Amino acid sequence: MKRFLTLAFTLIASFSAQSKSAEDITVIQPYVTVTKTAQLSAFVYGKIVNNSNKPQVLTSVTTSASTRVEIQNTDSHSKKAVVHKLENLSIPAQSSKVLEPRATRIALLGLVKPLETHKHITLKLHFESGATINVNVPVRLSLKDAMHSPGVIPIPINNKITH
C-alpha cells in the first residue's frame, strides 16, 4: 500500500509539474509577417518579459503552423549576417529579451501553409522549469510590404499572452 501511495504521489507531482504555466512571463507585441506561397519560413518577433525573481530559460517553441521551430540569433558583425541556432534563450530575472530582425528571433521552418494578414497563429513556449505558455501571434505586413501597399498603415499590435 505504501508503494502504491508513493507511486500515486509521484505521478500527481509529475503531472502538476508538466502542466505548470509561466505566470510571471509575458510576451509583448508578438507578430509574424505575411508570407508568399513558395516561402517556407517566417520569423516571430516581439518582447519576452520575465517579471519573476528567477531567470527563465526558454528551451523550445512549438506550433502547428510549421514542421520545425528554432530559436535563432543573427551575428551581423561580419560583412554577411550569420545565423546561429540557439539551444535555449535565457531571460534574466526582472528583465526581458527582444526578438527583432537581424538579432534574436523565433524561426518557423517548413511552413504548413502561407501566413495571411489578419490571421493568427499560436505558439507554445516551453521553459526549463517545466512551465509552458501559449501565445496568440497576429500575422501582419512587414514595414517594407506596408510601405509598398497603398492606403495601408502598419499599426503596432498590443497582444497579451494566453495561459
Buried (B, 14 or more C-beta within 10 A) or exposed (E): EEEEEEEEEEEEEEEEEEEEBBEBBBBBBBBBBBBEEEEEEBBBBBBBBBBBEEBBBBBBBBBEBBEEBBBBBBEEEEEEEEEEEEEEBEBEEEEBBEBEEEBBBBBBEEBEEBBEBEBBBEBBBBBEBBBBBBBBBBBBBBEEBBEEEEEEEBEEEEBEBEE
